[in-house]
Structures are given as structure tokens and as C-alpha cells.
Amino acid sequence: MTTEKDEKTAKASKEEESEEEEINEEKIEAAAEEPKEAKEEKPEPERKKEAEEEIVEERVYTVPFGKAWIVPRKGRTPKVIRMLKAFVKKHMKVDDDSIIIAREVNEKIWSRGIEKPPRRLRIRATKDKEGTVTVNLAEGN
């Protein structure tokens, strides 16, 4: 009787293993199909190319912030942000509301706190078709 029970449990375990293998095969097939779908969806690189094509003008500037030291210590970094916007507005001939300062530029300006902003900053200003100017750090910063 023990051998019959052993045979029955062995058959049951084999059936369970075959079911698990089928489930695993289904998962593998589903996983294999997902990358194909992901490969078919490639609009993001195309969008980046379109964004690059929309650039009308791109310039690299070194913006001086020396006059920010006229104001009190606690107002220097906010003054530098205002000076940066004014500089870009003057040189790129746009309105204040169409200037976008990139996160990396803002972090660079605020990196030493409110009292000690950088004395100058090298930026890359890009103007698109809509007239929006995006300010990024220049290469090497």
C-alpha cells in the first residue's frame, strides 16, 4: 500500500510540475510579446528630434552677476535669478513669461545658499518657434 500511495503522490507531483511549466511558458510568451510592443512604440525619440528641429536660435553666454553684491546678503541669490531673466530677456529679445530656467541652472545658482551665489555663470539659451527661451547650463559646467 505504501508503494501505491508513493506512486499516486509521484503522479500528482508530476501533474503539478507540468501545470507549473505551462504557466511559466505562458509567462515567458507574455514577456516576450511585451518588448515587441515596446519596440513598436518609439514616438519619444521622434519627439526629441522634432523638438531639436524646432530650435530657431541657440546662443552661449557668460552672465555676470557682480551687481548682486550691492543688495543685502539675504537677497543676493533671488537677485541673481532676476538678473539672469533680465539678461536673457535683453539678449534673446523675448518677454519674461516666455523664459524657462532649467532645473540644473537653478540648482547651480542656489548650490551655495542664499548669501553666496556664483559671480558668473555660463549658460546656453535656446529659442524655439513659439518664442520660448530655455536656459540650460553650457557644456562643461
N, C-alpha and C positions, 0 to 999 in steps of 0.2 A: 504494500500500500504506500509506503513512503516513496517508492520509485515512481508510482503513478502520480503522486502529488508533485514530486520534483519535475516530472515531465510536463504536467499541466502548468506549473509556475514558469517553467522554461518557455513553453509555448506562449503564455500570456506576456512574459517579458519580451519575447521576440516580436510579438504583435505591437506592443507599446513602442519598441525601438523603431519598428517600421513606420508607425504613425508619426513619431518624432522626426524621423528622417524626411517624411513627406512635408511636414510643417516647415522644417529647416530649408528644404528645397524651395518651397513656396516663398519663404522669406528672402532667399538668395535671388530668386527670379524677380521679386518685387524690388529688391535693392538694385538689381542690375537694370531694371527699367527706369528707376528714378534718375540716374545720371544721364540717361539718354534724353529724358525730358528736360533736364537741366541744361544739357548741351544744346538742345533746340532753342532754349530761351537765352539769347545773347543780345538783348537790347541795350544793356548797360554800357558795354564798350562802345557801341554805336552812338549812344547818347553822349559819351565823353568826347567822341570825335566831332559830333555836332557842336558841342559846347566850344571845342577848340576852334572850329571853323567860324563861330560867331564872334570871335575876338576881332575887334576893329583896330585897337591900338594897345600897345604894351610898352611901358617905359620903366626904367630902373632909376631910382632916385636915392640920394643920401639926404635924409631930412634932418636939419639941425634943430636941436631943442634947447639951445643955450639960454634963451629968454625965459624959459620956465623957472629959472632960479631967481627971478625978480619977485615972484609970488611967495607967500609963506610956505614952509616945509610941507605942511599937510595938504597943500593944494597943487603940488608940482606934477604928480602923475596925471590927475584929471586935466591939468593944463596941457600936458604933453598930448593927450588924446585929442583935445580941442585943436591944438596946433597942427597935429597930423591931418585932421579933417580939413582944416583951412588950407594947408599946403596942397593937398590932393585936389581940393575944390579949385584953387587958383591955377594949378598947373595942368589939370586934365579938363578944365572948363565944364564942370558939372555942378548940380545942386547938392546941398548937404544930405538930403534924404536919399540920394542915389549912390551913396558911398557905403561900401560894406568892408569893414575891417575884419580880417580873418582872425580866428581864434589864436593862432600861433603868434600873430603880431601883438595882440592884446596881452597874451601871457608873457611875451618878451618885455613889453613895456612895464608890466606890473611885477616882474620877476624879483626886483629888489625892494618892493614895497611902495608905499605912497610918497615917501620922502626922497627917494633916490632913483628916479627914472634914468634911462640911458641919455647921454649927452647928444647922441646922434643915432640914427637907425637907417639901415639900407633896406629899401622896400622895392617891390615890383608891383606896379599899378597896371591893371588890365581893364580896358573898357570894352563892353560888348555892344551889340547892335541897339539894345534898348537904352543905352546911355548909362548903364550901371557900372560903377568902377569898383573893382575888388582889389583890396590892398593885401598883399602877401609879403612874407619875408623874401628878400632876394637870395639867390643861390649862395651858399657858403655861410649863412648865418645860423 
